[in-house]
Amino acid sequence: MREEIVERRKRAIFVHSHIDTAKPGWEMMLKMKGIVDEAQAKAMNDHIRAAHIGKLLQGLVHGTLPFGYYGRDIPGRQPGNGKVEREPAIDPKTAPWVQRAFGLALQHRMGPQMLARKLNELGTPLPPKCVSGRWTRLAAKTLLENRRYIGQWSYGTRETVLLSGKDYKRQNLRDTPLRTVERPQLRIIDDETFFAVQRVLANLKSAVCRKRRPDRPRKPCVLNGLLKCAYHNRPLVTGGSRGRYYVCPVCIDQRGELYSLLNRELATRYVIAAVAKFLVSQDHLVPEIIQRTQEIIAASNAPSPSELARVENEISKLDGRIAFVLRNPGDTDEDRAQSNSALRDLRAQRSGLAEQVARMKAAIDRPKAVPSADVIRQHLSDAARLLEDSVASQDDAIVSRARDLVHLVTGGVITVSQAGEPRPGRGWIRGTMNLSVGTLLRDEQGVSAEVTEPCTRVELDFKPRPPAEVIEERAKQLFDEGKKIAEIAAHVGYNRNIVKKALANWHLKNGEPVPDFRHAMGRLKRDTQAARLAPVVIERLNQWQPFGTLVRELKATRKVITEAIKVWCKARNRPVIDGRTLRKMRNQHLRGVPTPQPFV
């Protein structure tokens, strides 16, 4: 107060406490009032927490409800303040949005920042206590990490600490919450989805960047989080000019072992091509996978649905008994101790039955019929085709599906190391990955992945291929379609010399003679200027027009006129009349000598 107010020649008046900085002795009064207020606040904290915990145990609203819930009035229950007691309930309007948010985070591997943007684009209802009018990163992060969506309602997860020097409060995470209760009837998200999202969040690295402009293509992101530095055992991040490379932050800062930069587009294209080729080549594993799955089905003893229903019915009865004990904790300390002991026993029984239900459902969900070999081969072929299509795709669904496929086949780890000399233009990045179709088929086809064949180790050198090698097939295809060299060069985006080199390489690889590109036009069945002008030239020569007139009016050279005469004569198997003969015949006609037309 003295530094901020009095020493700046300002006056402060505390109306409620009757303290005025203009009167002597104000400092002593302010300190005494502060000590009394702090002691009173600390004395009330325990009472407030006890009241909140009591409401939690009774299943009543005791604070701000998370997004997806609302307070439902309990008729006939009114505390002394005259307000109606409320109990938390699933909100039918916002709960589907919670499920959709978890689905987006899991399917597209979205972090809080991307999820907040997506929720704003979809027009999602705002969370409670929202003051910005839109979803924020913190709101999305709180939603994805909230365990109340799986029925675990806790109180006192965080502790508020006042930082007196900075004059604001900070919430620190406690080691264990003050109290936790199970509310299975308030579950919105299943355990499998919730913990899968937590794994996604744990593997994501925060990236603060500008939003991508919609008129610019998306950079490849299939390998984000999958590439790992072999020297520091940490994921590579995007960096370099405009984020076009994968880099190891430690190696970049310390000029470490991973010297070369890894181009994102190049790495994505090479990895997807290798994975697609691997999937197509795994036909020999299909019979072994089918045989192993048949053995597992024959050895399994799946429980009957009636037995599963009986156990679930027992769990529901235990839920009712637990709810009854929570609503009636007792009036004396002895009653509350007995209630707590009974709660522990009932919850232990329920946990054991829940584990039994999970095992029974897993046994029931085991495949009863093994997919045929054709179905498995078709699945592998479709996966390889989707990977190839994802290289140039801007569709979020296709890119997300391709990422899932690469993650399943590679196990989520592609180790990269330095190859060549660590000098500019002398080195490159080498990637190593272990490929297996077991996880892919187990997760998506329901077959067993317990095959005896080990993973296939694949090494890739991420070096850009020469342009001539890149456009070989495309250049040959256009060449066979009758395109000229200049037209092929414009289509593939390289000059004519590279196109010629690409065509020459293709012919050499396939054991065919390299054509002479100086006479490549002869292979094209196109009408020349002479062929197009041949009928007009012949008609005018029969009218005894001289060559000079034809050259001026047809805008062609004498060579083209002569070639037109040859084309016309060869097409009719007639001898070619040269220019001297035509000139003599024209002179005779002009002198009045009867002369037949040269071309009849």
Helices and strands as residue ranges (DSSP letters): G 6-8, E 13-14, E 19-20, H 26-57, E 69-73, E 86-90, H 95-107, H 112-122, H 137-145, G 147-150, E 152-155, E 158-163, E 168-173, E 179-182, G 184-186, H 191-203, E 227-229, E 237-239, G 241-243, E 245-247, H 249-254, E 262-263, H 264-280, G 283-285, H 286-299, H 305-327, H 333-364, H 373-390, H 396-410, E 414-420, E 427-435, H 438-445, E 456-462, H 467-470, H 472-480, H 485-492, H 496-509, G 517-523, H 529-542, H 547-554, H 558-571, H 579-590
